[in-house]
Each structure stands twice: as C-alpha cells, then as structure tokens.
Amino acid sequence: MTHKKNISYVTVFMVLFSSCATPFSPKGIEVEQESLVIEGDIILNDSTKVFLSLLQTLDSYHDITYITEATVWVEDQQRGRYMGSVVENAKDAPCFLIDTKGLPFDQQYKLCVSFHDRLYESDFLSPLLTPDIDTVGFTVNDTGTAVDFYVATYGNDQTSPYYKWNYVEDWEVVSTYPTNVYFDPNIGFRQYPTEYPVLYCWGQSTVNPPVIAKTDHLQENIVYQQRVNTIHDRDDRIGYLYTMELVQMCISKDAFTYWSVIMRNTDEVGGIFAPQPSELYGNIRCVSNPELRTLGYISAGIRSVKRIFVTAKEIGIYDPPSCLPVNLAYYPDYPHAPYPQDCDFYYWGDRVASQSLIDVLEERASRTIKWLPKTCVDCTTRGSKNKPSFWPNDHQ
C-alpha cells in the first residue's frame, strides 16, 4: 500500500526549454510519496523529450530523483507506437528521447509511460501550429541597471492565441586580468603548460521558468515585446558575449490555464489566494490507478526556435566586479610587521597575474607581485571550460 502523508509542497515544475522539471509546490495537498511528475511536449517538427521524476516535498532535502527505469512512448490513434530511449549525460538531466519528427499533422497523439507496473497516459491531443518567431530583442531600462529580453511574434486566425516559451542561456566569461602563472602551495609558482588557460570560460542556464502569454483579448493575434528574461548590470551573463535560444509553442486554452496556476503558485506559496489542489492535475493520469496523483501537462504541435547573440558592448550596462590588486596599502604596519607570504595570499583567495614565471619571480623579489581576487584572474570560478559547439569565436 502506498504510504500517504499530509504536507505542504510548493509545486512541481519550472521547466527547461526542453521541458525538464525543477520542483516547487502548492499548499494543503495530500501527496502520494510516489507521485510521478511527467514533463514533455509532443513535437512534430523535432524530437520529443520526456523527463520523469518523483514529486519533491518541502521536508525533502535530496536532489531531484529522475527516473530512467521506465518505458515511454508516443501513440497515435491507430495504436502506432513511437518508442523512447534513455539519454544520459553530465550536462543535462536524464530524459527519454522519441523520434517524432515528421509525424502526420492531421492525427491525434498521446504520451504514454509505463513505470512500476503502472500505466500513465495523457489525453489524445490534436497538434497545434506555431507561427515563426519574428524577433528576439532587448531593451535597457531607464536607469541603465538592467536589460529586458523580449519576443515578438505574429499569429493569425488559424493559430492558437495562447503561447508558451522556454529558453536556454549561454554566455562567455572573461577574466579581468590574464595570467600564465599559477601558485601551488606545495611547490610554489609554476607556469601553465598552455597560454592563458583561465582567461575564457563559459556558463549555461537550462533551468529557467516558462513564460506564457495570450492574445485572445486583442483584435489581432500578435505578441509584441513580451518580456522573457531580465538581467541586471552586475550579472556575468552580459559581461562579454551572451546568447539565448528561445523556443515557442502555441498551446491550448486548458494548457494556458494550467500554466497560469503554476506561475501563480510560484508567487503565492502559502498565500490565502493560493489555487485549489484540483487545478493542478494536468492532462496526464495513471489509468491503472486513477487515485494515484500525477502531475504534468502535455501539449502537442510544432515549435519555433530562434537564437540571439548579444555582446556586452551592444548592451552597454555591464558593471564589472572590483579587481583592485592587493598591495602594501593593505598592510600599513609593514615593514615593522611581517609581510604576508605567498601562501597567505593564496589561502585568502587571491591569485597572481603575470605573463611568465620569470616575471613573477622578479616581481616577487621586488615585492611588486600582483595578487588579485581569484574571480578576477581565474574564469573557472564563474564558468567552465566546456565551450558550446556553436560558439562563434575561437577562444579556448
């Protein structure tokens, strides 16, 4: 028998552009400890990605439990099945990948999951057309302290007036001071085997909340400068080169209502206006045990994708971190008190900036060595050396 407990939980998904879940939760719901979260839209002009996880509760301090021991497929009305296979890598959460590209648009489809001898199915869904993304752009606010990224798109009478966007961000991090030398507390100063190895790094954010909008109250099905994301002036993401890949899908009115509740719960956790639990069931359920709670909303259709690259110079508001060298002004008692040793600087979190081992040894002898905060010298403190395959420059 499945053990139940009454507990508050903050909802269940902030979605990746590829529909990966990150837990959060509404209040006052009786939750099955083995409640399944199913995320993934059926995409007819690309592969379908499906993420399975167990519901996280507020008394759980564990990482998300993603499920790979399951069978996942898309099924059409003629009982044709398109099976999924597990994809696991270090960069993203594990998912099931289904080849749905090119499926007929004039049929209905449902998502099916078999897990622990239980069968889960979504409703049969009619695919929805999605217009092309017209523009992904940005505007800087009046105070010059933040930049808003927005989307514009033009639908028509044949496309749904309800929209959902997901996005992935990548950016390049550049150290304020280049260096070819590093300090090892066990053996002293050493020169890197390659030139400027910690000058360029890259960051990525895939766990971003979805954005929704509707145009059913407008005379035309046009989305104009819908804000997608806001980045402030001290954020590394806009410090050198930033890119966003935006994915757009038209969704049904019911799907829009569902995501509206999700977004409202995010802002009103525990509030007196929190939505009722019945609003969060979605359109996928356990058909072998209808009483077992399942969360997720599956949509079907084609998607539009657009990428934007923006430089720090184009945005023009980046306020870099302070990178003042550590010098004798920090030690007013010198030479009457001992001058800090190299290991002292290292364990305080400072790093040396110098072009060669010869230079740094000369600077050390004259006590003009340039010790700086680690974040100013070593880009790996703010990113990784995993350069995206699509990156437009040749930095290493």
N, C-alpha and C positions, 0 to 999 in steps of 0.2 A: 504494500500500500504506500502510495506516495505521501510523504510527510508534508503537512502544510503548516504555515505559521503566519500570523498577522504581523505585518511590518510595513513601515513607510519606505517607499523607494522612489527615486527621482526620475525616472523614465528610462527609456531603453535605447534610444539611439540618436547620436549625432553622426551624420553619415559622411563617408568618404565620397568623392566623386564617383567611385566605383561601388558605392553603397556598403561600405564597411561600417560596423556599428561600434559606438562608444557609449557605455551605459550611463543613464540618468533616470529620474523616476518620479511619478505622481504619488499622492498621499492617500493612505487609508484603503489600500487594496490588499485583499488576501492573495498571497503569491504562492504558487507552486514552486518548490525549490528547484524542480527540473523544468521550469517553464523555458520554452525554446524561443530564441529570437532569430527570425529569418529575414535576411536583407538581400535584395537584389531585384532589379527590373529586367524584364524580358526584352532584349534589344534585337531588333530585326536587321539592323544595318551594322552590327558588330557582335562580338561575343558577349554572352551573358555571364556575369559574375555573381555568385551567391555566397554569402557569408552566414555561417551558423555559429551561434554562441548561446551560452546559458545566461539567464537573466541575473544581473548583479543587483544585490540589495545593499542598503546602507550599512548593514552590520558586516558586510563582506569587505575584507581588505586585500583580497587576492587580485591578481591580474585577470583580465577577461579570459574566460575559458572558451576558446574557439574549438569547434568540433570538426574533425576530418573523417571520423569513422561513421559515415552515413552514405546513403545513396541519393543523388539529386538528379532530377531530370525535368525537362520541359515537355509537355504533352499537348498534341493538337486534338481536334475534335474527332479525328479518325483513329485515335489511340496511337498515333505515331509518336515514338519517344526519341528525344534527343538527350543523350546521357552526358552527365558532367564528370569531370575528372579533377582530382585534387591538385592544386598548385600551391606549393610552399616555398617561400624564400625569406631571407633575413630582412628584407626591406619592408614588406607588407604583411598584413595578416593573412593566414591561410584561407583559401577560398576554393569554391568549385567553379570550374570554367566549362561553359557549354557553348558549343559551336552553333549559334542561331543565326549567323549572318546569311541573308538571302532567303529566309523562310517566307512563304507567301503572305502577303499583307492582308488578303481577304479571308483569313481564317482566324479563329479564336484559339488562345493558348492558356495553359495554366502551369504553375510551378508546383512540383511535387517533391517531397522529401520523405525518405524512409529512415527512421532513427529509433533505436531501441525497440524494434518490433512495432513501432507506431507509424502511421501514415499521415502526413500533413499535406494539404492541398490548398492552393489558392482558388478563387473563383476563376471561371473561364473569362478571359479578357480579350476585348477587341483592341487591336493595336491602334495607336493614335499617331497621326502625322505630327511632325515638329518642324516649324519653319527654320531656315538658316539663321544663325546669329548674325546680326548686322554689324554690331560694334561692341568691342570691349575696350573701354577707355578709362580715363581717370580725371579727377578734378582735385585741386588742392583747396583746403578750406581757407576762409578769410584771414585767419590768424597765422597761417603758414605752419601749423603744428601737426597736421595730419593730411593724408591723401585718401580719397574715396575712389575705389574701383567700381565701375558700373557696367551694366549690359543694356543694349538696346536691340529690339527685335520687332519684326513686322509680321503678324499673323493675318489671317483672313477669315471669311465665314466658314471655311472648311476645316479650320484648325481650332483646337480647344482654347478657351480663354484662360486656362489655368496652367501655370508654369512652375517648374522646379529646376533649380540649378545646383550643381555640385562643382567643386573646383579643387585642383591640386596646385600648390605653390612650390617653386624652386627659386633659389637665389644664390648669388656668389658673394662670398665673404673675402675681403682682402685685408691683410694685416696693415696697420698704420705704419709700422717700421719693418722693412725687410731684414732678414738676418741669414747668414750662412754658418752660424756658430751656435752651439748649444752647450750647456753646462751639465755635467754628470756629477752628482755629489760624491760618487765613489772614485772617479778617476780624473775629474777636473774638466777643463774646456776641450771640446772636440769640434771638428768641422764636419758639417753634413756631407754625406757622400754625393748628393745631388744638389744642384743650385736652387736656392730659395724654396725648399720643400714645404715650408709652413706659411707661405705668402698667400696662396689661393686655396680656398675651401668652398664647399657647397652645403647648403641646407635645404631641407624639404619639409613641407607640412601636408599630410594627406588627410588628417582627421579634422575636417572643417564642417561646421554645421551647414545643412542645406539652406537655400534661400528660395522662398516661394513668393509668387505674385499672381494677381488675377486682373483681367480686363473686362469682366462681364458687366461692369458698371459704366463702361466707356462706350462712346459711339463707334470707335474703331478698335480692332484687336491689335493694339500697338503697345509695346512696353518701351518706355522712354527713360533712359538713365536710371534703371533700377539698381540701387546700391547693393553690391555683393560683399564688399570687404572694406575695412578701414585700417590703415597702417599709420602709426604715429611717427613723428620725426626722428626719434632716437632708436627706431627699430632697425636692426641689421638687415632686414629683408630689403630695404630700399637704400642700402649703403653702397651698392655698386651696380649690380645687374639683377633685375627681378623678372620672373615670368609667372604667369598664371594660365593654366589650361582650364577653360570653362566648358562644362557640359550642360546642355539644355535639353529638357524633355517637356512636352506637353503631357498633362495628367488629367484625370477625370475630376469632376466636382467632389466626389466622395474622397478621392485621394487628397485633394486640396484641403478638405475639412479635417481629415486625419492629421496631415502635417501641420495644420494650423493649431490643433490641440497640442501636438508635440512641442511646437515652438512656444506656445503659451505656457505649458508646464515648465519649460526651461526658465521662464521669467518669474513664475508664480509658485515655486515649490513651497508647499505648506501654507499657501495663502487661502483666505476664505473664499476666493473666487476660483479655486482650482477646479478643473473639469471633473465630471463624474467618471468613475472607472470604466463604464460601458463605452465611453468614447474612444477607448484605446485598444480595441480588439483588432482592428485592421481587417484585411480580407483574406487571411490565411488561417487555417484552423486544423486541429488534429481530428481527422474524420474517424479514427479508430477509438478515440476517447474524447467526445465533444466537450466534456467538462474540463479538460486539461487546457490551461491558458497558454495561448500562443500569441506572440507579438510580431508585427510586421505588416507592411502594406506593399503589395506587388503591383507595379504598373507594367504596361507593355506598349511598345511602339518603336519609333526610330529616334535617334538622338542627334543633336548638332553639337559640334565641338569647334572651339576657336581658342587660339593661344595668342597672348600678348607678351612682348618683351619691352621692358622699360628700364632705362638707365637712371642712375642717381642724378645725373646732370639734367635729364629731362624733367624729373620730378622737382628737384631743386630745393628740398627742405631738409635733407638728412643732416642731423646734428651728431657728429661722431663722438665717441667717448673721449674723455680727457686722457691724454697719454704723455704726461709730464715725466721726464727722466728723473730717476732717483739720484740726488746729488748731495754734496756736503751741506746744503741748506737744511737738509733733514736732520743733520747731526751737529747742532751748534756747539757742542762741547768738544768736538774734535779740534785740535789734536790732543787735548787734555784727557779725553776719554778714548777708549779703543774704537778704532774704525771697524764697522761691520765687515765680516769676512764674506767670501763668495757664497759659502753655504748658507749664511744668514739671509742674504738676498734671495737665494733660491727657495728656501723654505718659507719665506714671507710671500712667495707667489710671484716674484719678479723673474724676468728673463733678460738675457743680454742681446743687444742688437749690434752686430758688427759684420763686416764684409768678409773677413778671413781670420783664421786662427792667429796669424802673425799680428794683425791689427789689434785683436782683443788682448793679446799678451802685452803689447806695447801700452795699450790703454790701461791695462791692469797695473803695470809698473808705475805709470804716472797718475794713477787713481782718477783717470778720466773715462773709465769704462762706463758704458751707457746701459744701466739696468732700468727696465721698464715693466709696468704691469703686464702679466702674461697675456692678457686679452689683446694687448697692443702689438704683440710680437708673434704669437703663435695662433694661427687661424683655426687650428683644431679645437680650440676652446669654444668656438662659436659655430663650428660646422664640421664637416668630414671631408676626406679626400675622395669620396665617391662622386665623381663628376658625372652628371647626367649625359647620356649618349647623344642627346640632341643639342648639347650646349654649343652656342655659335662661335665662341672664341677658342683659341688654342692654349689657354692657360693650363698648367699642370699643377 
